[in-house]
Amino acid sequence: MEGSADTSADAGKGKSKMKIIAIVVVAVLIIAALGAALLMSGGGDDEEKILVVATISGNPESLDPAVDYETAGGEIIQNVYETLMFYDGASADTLKPMLCTAVPTVANDGVSEDGLTYTYHLREGVKFHDGTDMTSEDVVYSYERFLRLNDPHGPAWMVGELLITDYYDYDAGVYDADGNLEADSGVPADVIANHIWAKDDYTVQFNLTTTFSGWNYVITFGVGSIVSKDYVEANGGMTKEGYDFMFDHMCGTGAFSLGEFVPDTHFLLERFDDYWQEPAKLDKVLIKQIPDDNTRLLMIQSGEADVASIPRTLRSSVVNQTGIEVTEGLGTFNVDFIGMNQALNFNSSILTITDIPGDFFTDKNVRLAFAHALNVSKLIATQYAGAGIQPNGAIPKGMFGYDPEVPTYDYDLEAVRSHLENATFVDPDTNTTTNWLEHGFSLDIFYNDGNTVRQASCAMFEQGLEAVSDNIQIKVTGLEWSQFLFNRRQGNLPVMFLGWAPDYADPNNYMQPFFHSAGTYGSMVGYSNATVDALIEAAATETDSATREQLYSELSYLMYEECVHIWTVQATNFHVERTTVDGYEFNPMYSGLYYYPMDKE
């Protein structure tokens, strides 16, 4: 999952989203104008408990779990929708039943002996935010709608490749002139019906096409969120109208409903009193988009914010400070990286100085030159206060499949020069052979606006590249998060600094998105290698652990040689909150904060 927009590593028609009652609107306006944190305190019995979160996260890619594949939207989805199972507290390994009554295993007859059939018995009496009851029909519908759409840049792949026979033979869903999904586009409905069905009102069965011991973890990711069929169908269903409607409307079973989303400003989550568990302790959660680091710092120091995204460069301003509690040093599976686009699309006004050809990064020497231009040791020391390591590939340290013997790229300006000299091409203007060191180039590099750590990282990258030749010019530009994601999807970014947070704790969740030709980033940067595709697919379904581990080692070495992406930092967590906040849980698998267990004094 695209992660993250944050500086910390925490890491029927007419049924429109709930409107905010007047007093809450007034409260929000007062907070925005005056910073009146007193209104948000939970001191008296009659006062609402409103948790105020100051974050840099921008607008989400979408609030539809069938589409969204990044952490800003992922956090909202995680708190409004629910999956069949969820992580048990801080454990990244233990699942607990949520919308089902038991985590299926072979021992409880929930999983067949051959590991291909999974049966889920649903809780009865679970209500959606529109007041309707959840049944197996909603579960089947939720899976069908994301597989029918089959967004190539979205999360459908992780379910599709395990559930659907020959999944990679199916393309994205295509709308006809009337806005309906063409029957033979996406994954066809009759194909899906062979793999998931309702046995009765409260029993759902999945028939996998291949064994995968992590299946339960895969569908615990946000893509497995259960939506209300009645709500979606009343607002367009599986048509362009319906998918567009669900972009910013939500109807789940979670402890909170979406009260309001004002782009560039805030989200408001409201407690759902008919929740199937005990209602949440908090009445509301106000998530404010605050791009400026110092403003967020002042908000947490003054108590105007209960939780704030603070970069480690301001660590001394929050550690050991009265009224502030910091949780740090816990391991994550989040990795930051630099993406290099091998199939650049020039149809965008955001490219202001770029003069490279669209296939510039297909030359491995160019990619290797860029890999040696960033001083990662300095980056970790100055921007992460030393709380991180340089990854040696996509698979993070601490995860199965990680091979510590795979090397990293060092900071070496002579290597930059050498690789650029070896990157030869025929200059179309002179019809002579030259190289990129001699010829030079101009290039735009992008990060998500407000993320000062990534901004500083790009600046260091700029310095390393420009140091080797006066003919090289780099321009660093920040884009608002949703615009960054849009341009990334369109192939408009030649070089981009971004991050990845896990969907499920397995190396396939790193290798497939980044290096498979149909993967989120493999396809987005135009990388295609049939040998790599075959290795990734073989490793994903291998049942022998030793053989599987060897396959991932082989892939890691191969990807080091290919240098498709530049891996920069695997950081630990850094969470800042007021001491009046209780119930914070850190889990490396969460998409941001999980608000149900949280409270405030």
C-alpha positions in Angstrom: 0.0 0.0 0.0 1.2 3.5 -0.9 2.6 4.9 2.3 2.8 7.2 3.6 1.7 10.8 3.3 2.8 11.2 6.9 6.2 12.0 8.4 5.9 9.4 11.1 6.0 5.7 10.6 2.8 4.8 12.6 3.3 3.7 10.4 -30.4 4.4 -1.4 -30.3 7.6 -3.5 -30.7 10.4 -1.1 -28.7 8.5 1.5 -25.8 10.9 1.3 -23.1 10.9 3.9 -24.1 12.1 7.4 -24.3 15.8 7.8 -22.9 17.4 10.9 -25.3 18.9 13.4 -25.0 22.6 13.8 -23.2 22.6 17.1 -20.4 20.4 15.7 -20.0 22.7 12.7 -19.7 25.6 15.1 -17.2 23.7 17.2 -15.1 22.8 14.1 -15.1 26.4 12.9 -14.1 27.7 16.3 -11.3 25.3 16.5 -10.1 26.2 13.0 -10.2 29.9 13.7 -9.2 30.1 17.4 -7.6 26.8 18.2 -10.0 26.4 21.1 -8.8 23.1 22.4 -11.0 23.5 25.5 -14.1 22.5 23.4 -12.4 19.2 22.6 -11.6 18.2 26.1 -13.3 15.3 27.7 -13.5 16.7 31.2 -17.2 16.8 32.0 -20.0 14.3 31.7 -21.9 16.4 29.3 -18.9 17.3 27.1 -18.3 15.3 23.9 -15.0 13.5 23.7 -13.5 14.7 20.5 -10.0 13.5 19.6 -8.2 16.1 17.5 -5.5 14.7 15.2 -3.1 17.1 13.4 -1.7 15.3 10.3 0.1 16.2 7.1 -1.8 13.5 5.2 -3.5 15.1 2.2 -6.7 14.1 0.4 -7.1 10.4 -0.1 -6.9 8.6 -3.4 -10.4 7.4 -2.7 -12.6 6.4 0.3 -13.7 3.3 -1.6 -11.9 0.1 -0.4 -12.2 -1.3 -4.0 -9.9 1.5 -5.2 -7.9 3.1 -2.4 -4.3 1.9 -2.1 -2.6 4.4 0.2 -2.5 5.3 3.8 -4.5 8.6 4.0 -7.6 6.9 2.8 -6.6 3.6 4.3 -6.8 5.1 7.8 -10.4 6.3 7.3 -11.4 3.0 5.7 -9.9 1.0 8.6 -12.1 2.9 11.1 -15.4 3.1 9.1 -15.4 -0.3 7.5 -14.6 -3.7 8.9 -13.2 -6.9 7.4 -14.0 -10.5 8.4 -11.0 -10.6 10.7 -8.7 -8.0 12.2 -5.3 -7.9 14.0 -5.5 -8.6 17.7 -4.1 -5.6 19.5 -0.4 -5.0 18.8 0.2 -8.4 17.3 1.1 -8.5 13.6 0.7 -12.3 13.7 -2.5 -12.9 15.5 -5.9 -12.4 14.0 -9.2 -12.1 15.8 -12.7 -12.6 14.4 -14.6 -9.4 13.5 -17.5 -9.8 11.1 -17.1 -13.6 11.3 -17.4 -15.6 14.5 -14.1 -17.5 14.3 -10.9 -17.4 12.3 -11.1 -20.4 10.0 -8.5 -23.2 10.5 -8.2 -26.8 9.5 -8.8 -27.7 13.2 -12.2 -25.9 13.4 -13.2 -27.2 9.9 -13.0 -23.7 8.5 -10.3 -24.7 6.1 -10.3 -27.8 3.9 -7.5 -30.3 4.2 -6.1 -29.2 0.8 -6.0 -25.6 1.9 -8.2 -24.4 -1.0 -11.6 -23.9 0.6 -12.2 -21.3 3.4 -15.6 -21.1 5.2 -16.6 -18.0 7.3 -19.6 -18.0 9.6 -20.8 -14.4 10.0 -22.0 -12.6 13.1 -25.7 -12.1 13.2 -27.2 -8.7 14.2 -24.4 -6.6 12.8 -25.7 -3.3 11.4 -24.4 -1.0 8.7 -24.4 2.7 9.3 -27.6 3.0 7.2 -29.4 0.7 9.7 -29.6 -2.4 7.5 -28.4 -5.8 8.6 -25.2 -7.3 7.3 -25.6 -10.8 5.6 -23.5 -13.0 3.4 -25.0 -11.3 0.4 -23.1 -8.1 1.4 -19.8 -10.0 1.8 -20.1 -11.7 -1.7 -21.1 -8.3 -3.2 -18.1 -6.5 -1.7 -15.7 -8.9 -3.2 -17.4 -9.0 -6.5 -17.4 -5.2 -6.9 -13.6 -4.9 -6.5 -12.9 -7.9 -8.7 -15.2 -6.6 -11.4 -13.5 -3.2 -11.4 -10.1 -4.9 -11.1 -8.3 -1.6 -10.8 -4.7 -2.3 -12.1 -3.3 0.3 -9.6 -5.5 -0.7 -6.8 -5.5 -3.6 -4.2 -7.6 -6.2 -6.1 -4.6 -8.1 -7.2 -3.8 -9.6 -3.8 -7.1 -11.4 -3.6 -7.4 -12.0 -7.3 -4.2 -13.9 -7.8 -5.1 -16.4 -5.1 -8.8 -16.7 -5.7 -9.2 -16.5 -9.5 -7.7 -19.1 -12.0 -5.4 -17.4 -14.5 -6.0 -14.0 -12.8 -3.4 -12.1 -14.7 -5.1 -12.9 -18.0 -7.9 -10.5 -16.9 -7.7 -6.8 -17.6 -9.2 -3.8 -15.8 -12.9 -3.2 -15.9 -14.0 -1.0 -18.8 -17.2 1.1 -18.8 -19.4 1.1 -21.9 -21.1 4.3 -23.3 -23.8 4.0 -20.7 -21.3 3.8 -17.8 -21.9 0.1 -17.1 -19.0 -2.3 -16.7 -18.6 -4.4 -19.9 -19.5 -8.0 -19.1 -16.2 -9.4 -20.4 -14.0 -6.7 -18.7 -12.4 -6.9 -15.3 -13.0 -10.4 -13.8 -16.4 -11.5 -15.2 -19.2 -12.1 -12.7 -19.6 -15.8 -13.7 -15.9 -16.4 -13.0 -16.1 -14.8 -9.6 -19.2 -16.9 -8.8 -17.1 -20.1 -9.2 -14.9 -18.9 -6.3 -17.0 -17.2 -3.7 -20.6 -17.8 -2.8 -23.2 -17.5 0.0 -24.0 -20.9 1.5 -26.8 -19.3 3.5 -27.6 -15.9 5.0 -24.6 -16.1 7.4 -22.1 -18.4 5.8 -19.7 -17.5 3.0 -17.3 -19.8 1.2 -14.2 -19.0 -0.8 -12.7 -21.5 -3.2 -9.0 -20.5 -3.8 -7.2 -21.4 -7.0 -3.9 -22.0 -5.2 -2.9 -22.7 -1.6 -1.6 -19.7 0.4 -1.2 -20.0 4.2 -1.5 -16.2 4.5 -5.0 -16.0 2.9 -6.7 -14.8 6.1 -4.1 -12.0 6.4 -4.6 -10.9 2.8 -8.4 -10.4 3.2 -7.8 -8.5 6.5 -6.4 -5.7 4.4 -8.8 -2.8 3.5 -9.7 -4.3 0.2 -11.6 -7.0 2.1 -13.9 -4.4 3.8 -17.6 -5.2 3.7 -19.8 -2.6 2.2 -23.6 -2.4 2.3 -25.0 -3.8 -1.0 -28.3 -2.0 -0.5 -26.5 1.3 0.0 -24.2 0.9 -3.0 -26.9 -0.4 -5.3 -29.2 2.5 -4.3 -26.4 4.9 -5.5 -25.4 3.5 -8.8 -24.2 0.0 -8.0 -21.4 -1.4 -10.1 -21.5 1.4 -12.7 -19.3 4.4 -13.2 -21.9 6.4 -11.3 -21.8 4.0 -8.4 -18.0 3.9 -8.2 -17.8 7.7 -8.5 -20.4 8.0 -5.7 -18.4 5.7 -3.4 -15.3 7.9 -3.9 -16.3 10.1 -1.0 -19.4 8.3 0.5 -19.1 5.4 3.0 -21.4 2.9 4.6 -19.7 0.3 6.7 -20.2 -1.6 10.0 -17.3 0.1 11.9 -17.2 1.8 15.3 -17.2 5.2 13.5 -19.2 6.5 10.5 -18.0 9.3 8.2 -19.6 12.5 9.3 -17.8 14.9 7.0 -14.9 15.1 4.6 -13.8 18.5 3.5 -10.9 18.2 1.0 -7.7 20.0 2.0 -9.2 20.6 5.5 -10.4 17.7 7.6 -12.3 14.5 8.2 -14.8 14.1 10.9 -15.6 10.6 12.2 -18.7 10.1 14.4 -19.3 7.2 16.9 -21.8 4.6 15.7 -24.0 3.9 18.6 -25.5 0.7 17.1 -22.0 -0.8 16.7 -22.1 -4.6 17.3 -19.4 -4.3 20.0 -19.5 -1.8 22.9 -19.6 1.7 21.3 -16.4 3.6 21.0 -15.2 5.6 24.0 -14.7 8.7 21.8 -17.7 10.6 20.4 -15.8 12.0 17.5 -12.4 12.1 15.8 -11.5 15.3 14.0 -8.5 14.7 11.6 -7.1 18.0 10.5 -4.8 18.4 7.5 -2.0 20.7 8.7 0.9 20.8 6.1 3.2 22.9 8.2 5.5 21.1 10.8 5.7 24.0 13.2 2.0 24.6 13.3 1.4 20.9 14.2 4.2 21.2 16.8 2.5 24.3 18.4 -0.9 22.4 18.3 0.5 19.4 20.3 2.4 21.6 22.7 -0.6 23.8 23.5 -3.1 20.9 23.7 -5.0 22.1 20.7 -4.3 18.7 19.1 -4.4 15.4 21.0 -2.2 13.6 18.5 0.2 15.1 15.9 2.5 14.0 13.1 5.9 15.4 14.1 9.0 14.8 12.1 12.1 13.4 14.0 13.9 16.7 13.2 11.7 18.2 15.9 12.1 15.3 18.3 13.8 17.5 21.0 10.7 19.7 21.1 8.4 16.9 22.2 10.5 14.3 24.0 10.5 14.8 27.8 8.1 17.7 27.6 5.3 18.2 30.1 1.9 16.9 28.9 3.4 15.1 25.9 4.0 11.4 25.5 6.2 9.9 22.7 6.3 6.3 21.6 9.2 5.5 19.4 11.7 2.8 18.3 9.2 0.0 17.6 9.9 -1.9 14.4 7.9 -1.3 11.2 7.8 -3.0 7.8 7.6 0.4 6.1 10.2 1.2 3.5 10.8 4.4 1.6 12.2 4.4 -1.9 12.8 6.4 -5.1 10.9 5.3 -8.2 12.3 5.8 -11.6 9.8 5.9 -14.5 10.9 3.9 -17.5 7.9 4.9 -19.6 7.4 8.6 -18.8 4.2 10.3 -20.0 4.8 13.9 -21.1 1.1 14.9 -21.2 1.3 17.0 -18.0 2.1 20.6 -17.2 3.9 19.6 -14.0 7.1 18.8 -15.9 8.7 22.2 -16.0 12.4 21.4 -16.9 12.4 17.7 -17.8 14.2 17.2 -21.2 15.0 13.4 -21.0 13.4 10.9 -23.4 10.5 8.9 -22.1 12.6 5.7 -22.0 15.6 7.4 -20.2 15.5 5.0 -17.2 15.3 1.8 -19.3 19.2 2.1 -19.4 20.4 0.3 -16.3 23.5 2.4 -16.2 21.3 5.5 -15.7 19.4 3.8 -12.9 22.7 2.7 -11.2 24.1 6.2 -11.5 21.0 7.5 -9.7 21.3 4.8 -7.0 24.8 6.0 -6.0 23.9 9.7 -5.9 22.0 9.7 -2.6 23.9 9.8 0.7 21.6 7.5 2.6 23.7 7.4 5.8 23.5 11.2 6.0 19.8 11.1 5.3 19.1 8.6 8.1 21.3 10.6 10.5 19.9 14.0 9.8 16.2 13.3 9.0 15.5 10.2 11.0 17.8 10.9 14.0 19.5 7.6 13.2 16.3 5.7 13.8 16.4 3.6 10.6 18.4 1.4 8.3 19.1 1.4 4.6 17.1 -1.5 3.1 18.9 -3.8 0.7 15.8 -4.3 -1.3 12.0 -4.5 -1.2 11.7 -7.1 1.6 12.1 -5.3 4.9 14.4 -6.5 7.7 12.5 -8.7 10.1 10.2 -10.3 7.5 10.4 -13.8 6.2 12.5 -13.8 3.0 14.8 -11.0 4.0 18.4 -11.9 3.1 21.0 -9.8 5.0 23.8 -10.8 2.5 22.2 -8.8 -0.3 24.3 -5.6 -0.7 23.1 -2.0 -0.8 24.1 0.9 -3.0 26.7 3.2 -1.4 27.1 7.0 -1.9 29.8 7.2 -4.6 30.0 10.1 -7.0 32.7 8.5 -9.0 30.3 5.6 -9.6 27.7 8.1 -10.7 30.1 9.6 -13.2 31.2 6.2 -14.5 27.6 4.8 -15.0 26.5 8.0 -16.8 29.5 7.8 -19.0 28.5 4.2 -19.8 25.0 5.3 -20.6 25.4 6.0 -24.3 22.8 7.0 -26.8 22.5 8.6 -30.2 21.8 12.3 -29.9 18.9 12.9 -32.3 20.0 16.6 -32.9 23.5 15.7 -34.0 23.1 12.0 -35.0 26.3 11.3 -33.0 26.9 8.8 -30.1 27.3 10.5 -26.8 26.7 9.7 -23.1 24.5 11.3 -20.4 27.4 12.6 -18.4 28.8 14.6 -21.3 25.4 15.6 -22.7 23.7 16.3 -19.4 20.0 16.5 -18.7 17.3 18.4 -16.8 14.9 16.6 -14.6 11.9 17.2 -12.2 11.8 15.1 -9.0 8.7 14.9 -6.9 7.6 14.3 -3.3 4.3 14.8 -1.5 3.9 18.4 -0.3 4.2 19.0 3.4 6.5 16.0 4.0 9.6 17.9 5.0 11.6 14.7 5.4 11.0 13.6 1.9 11.6 17.2 0.7 15.0 17.2 2.4 15.7 13.7 1.0 15.0 15.0 -2.6 17.3 18.0 -2.0 20.1 15.7 -1.0 19.5 13.6 -4.1 19.6 16.8 -6.2 22.9 17.8 -4.7 24.4 14.4 -5.4 23.4 14.4 -9.1 24.3 18.0 -9.8 27.7 17.5 -8.2 29.0 15.3 -11.0 28.3 17.7 -13.9 27.4 21.3 -14.6 25.2 20.0 -17.4 22.8 18.3 -14.9 20.0 20.3 -13.5 17.4 19.0 -11.0 14.3 20.6 -9.8 12.5 19.4 -6.6 8.7 19.9 -6.5 6.1 19.0 -3.9 2.6 18.0 -5.0 -0.6 17.8 -2.8 -1.0 14.1 -1.8 -4.0 13.2 -4.0 -2.4 15.1 -7.0 0.8 13.2 -6.3 -1.1 9.9 -6.5 -3.0 11.0 -9.6 0.1 11.9 -11.5 1.9 8.8 -10.3 -1.0 6.7 -11.8 -0.9 8.6 -15.0 2.9 8.0 -15.4 3.7 11.7 -15.3 6.4 11.6 -12.6 9.9 10.8 -13.9 11.4 10.4 -10.4 9.3 10.2 -7.2 10.2 9.8 -3.6 7.5 7.8 -1.7 7.0 4.9 0.6 5.3 1.5 1.1 3.4 0.1 4.1 2.5 -3.6 4.1 -0.9 -4.9 3.2 -0.1 -8.2 4.8 3.2 -9.4 6.3 4.6 -11.5 3.5 7.4 -10.9 1.0 4.9 -11.4 -1.9 3.3 -8.1 -0.8 6.6 -6.4 -1.7 7.9 -8.4 -4.7 4.6 -8.5 -6.6 3.7 -4.8 -6.4 7.2 -3.5 -7.2 8.6 -5.9 -9.7 5.8 -8.0 -11.4 4.9 -6.5 -14.8 1.3 -6.4 -13.6 2.2 -5.1 -10.2 1.2 -1.6 -8.9 4.7 -0.1 -9.4 6.1 -2.6 -11.9 3.4 -1.6 -14.4 3.5 2.1 -13.3 7.2 2.5 -14.1 7.1 0.4 -17.2 9.3 -2.5 -15.9 8.6 -5.9 -17.4 10.8 -9.0 -17.1 9.2 -12.4 -17.8 11.9 -14.2 -15.7 11.1 -12.0 -12.8 7.4 -12.5 -13.2 7.8 -16.3 -13.2 10.0 -16.2 -10.1 7.5 -14.0 -8.2 4.6 -16.2 -9.0 6.5 -19.4 -8.1 7.6 -17.9 -4.8 4.1 -16.7 -3.9 2.6 -20.2 -4.1 5.6 -22.3 -2.9 4.6 -24.4 0.1 8.1 -25.5 1.2 9.5 -22.7 3.5 13.1 -23.4 2.7 12.5 -23.4 -1.1 10.4 -20.3 -0.8 13.1 -18.5 1.2 15.7 -19.4 -1.5 13.4 -18.0 -4.2 13.1 -14.7 -2.4 16.9 -14.6 -1.9 17.4 -15.2 -5.7 14.8 -12.5 -6.4 16.5 -10.0 -4.1 19.9 -10.4 -5.7 18.4 -10.2 -9.1 16.6 -7.0 -8.2 19.8 -5.5 -6.8 21.4 -6.1 -10.2 18.4 -4.7 -12.0 18.1 -1.6 -9.8 14.5 -0.9 -10.7 14.0 1.2 -7.6 16.3 2.9 -5.0 15.6 1.8 -1.5 16.3 4.5 1.1 15.0 4.0 4.6 13.3 1.4 6.8 12.4 3.5 9.9 11.0 2.8 13.3 7.8 4.3 14.6 7.5 7.8 16.1 4.1 8.7 17.6 3.4 11.9 19.5 0.3 12.4 21.7 -0.9 14.3 24.8 -0.7 12.5 28.1 -4.5 12.8 28.3 -4.9 10.2 25.5 -5.3 6.6 26.3 -5.5 3.4 24.3 -3.0 4.0 21.5 -2.0 0.7 19.9 1.0 0.4 17.6 0.7 -2.4 15.1 2.9 -2.4 12.0 0.0 -3.7 10.0 -2.4 -0.8 10.8 -3.2 1.8 8.2 -2.4 4.8 10.4 -4.3 5.0 13.7 -7.1 2.7 14.9 -9.4 4.8 17.0 -11.8 2.2 18.5 -9.7 1.4 21.6 -8.6 5.1 22.1 -9.9 7.4 24.8 -9.1 10.8 26.3 -9.4 12.3 29.8 
